[in-house]
Amino acid sequence: MVFMMDDKKTKDIMAKCESMKDDPALMKECKVMLNTMAEKNVKMEDDPNQDYTNMAQNISSEDVPKVLDMALKIAKSGKIDDPNIKIAAERLIRTLEPL
């Protein structure tokens, strides 16, 4: 399952992320995604030198929107095809999707 989001849905999810960024379940999904990215040695084009292991270990609520933004980019990306990374990104996004 690959998420394709329109701008309104993306904005809604980002807004929800801002209001929930202290939620333990959301932070857990962020850590899972970051650890998976570190394990698979993924580099994002806009921040190729980011140390995802360090980011996962020291994650704060202020990092959550940035991690969600990475998840949205991964979900839309045709360049990243590792299923574990896609699944981690999609789980993070689903945590915030309205029911």
N, C-alpha and C positions, 0 to 999 in steps of 0.2 A: 504494500500500500504506500503510495507516494502522495504526499500532500501538495496540492496546488492551491495557493491561497490568493484571493484577491486582496487589494489594498485595504478594503474595509475590514475584512476578517483579520488581516495582519495587525492593523491598528487596534482592533478590539482585543486581540490576544496580548499585544504589548501593554495596553492599558490595564488589563487584568493582571499581568505580570507585575506591574508597578504596585498594584494594591496588595498583591500576595507574596511579594518578594521575601518576606520573612517566614513563609510557610515551610515547615520541615520537609514535607513530601516534595515540594518543588525544589528545594535545595538538594535533596537526595538525588532527584533525577538530573539536576545540573552536574553533580559530582560524577554520577554514572557516565554521563555523556563525555565529560572532560577526561575521565580516566580511560574511556574507550578510545578517545582521540589520541591520548598520549601513547596508549598501548599499540595503536595502529600507525603511529607516527604521522598523523594527519597535519597538514599545514594549510591554514586559511590564507587566501591571497592577500587579504587586507592586513594580516598580522602574522607573517611567516615565522617570526622568532618567538612567538608566545610559548611559554613552558606550561603545558596543560596539566602536568602532574602537580606542579607547584600551585597552580591556580585552583585545582581541585582540593588540595590539602588546606588551602588558606581561603576558601570561598567565603564571601560575605554576602549579605543581602544586596549590596550595591553591585555585585558582579552578576546577579541573576538576570537582569535584562540583557546584558552583553552576551551571556551564554545562550539565552533564548534567541537573540539575533543570529548567533552562529548556527543554532539548530534550524532556524528558518532558512538560512542560506544553504545548509547541508541538504535539507529536504527538497529544495528546489534545484540543487546543483546536479548537473549531468556529469561533472568531473569526478565527484566522489561516488564510488559505486560499491564500497564495502558494505555488506548488509548489516553488520553489527553497528556500524556508525549511523547508518540510516535509521535502524530500529531505535537506537538510543535517542537520536534527534526527534523522531516521531513520538516516542513515549513522553519526552519533555513537552512537546507541543500539545499532545493529548491531555496532559495534566491541566492545561489552561483552557482548553476548548470548552465553550459553553455547552451544557448538556441539552 
